[in-house]
Amino acid sequence: MLYWALVFLIVAIVAGVLGLPGVAALSADIAWILFIIGIILAVIFFIAGRRGPKL
């Protein structure tokens, strides 16, 4: 998930440099959403993993 956030961030930077503000804004928004989802999932899996195995 964080890999795709980084990909969209790079697309946004390249689009911004090339003067495509619409593509840059959309790519930056997608990157931000994927980053937030990735962080939330990482926290959930971290908390779930610390509980130990259920017997």
QUIJO-V793055 format. One line per field, one symbol per residue. burial: # if it has 9 or more other C-alpha atoms within 8 Angstrom, else .. A space follows every 50 residues. Layout:
burial->???
This chain:
burial->...######.######...#..######.######.##............ .....
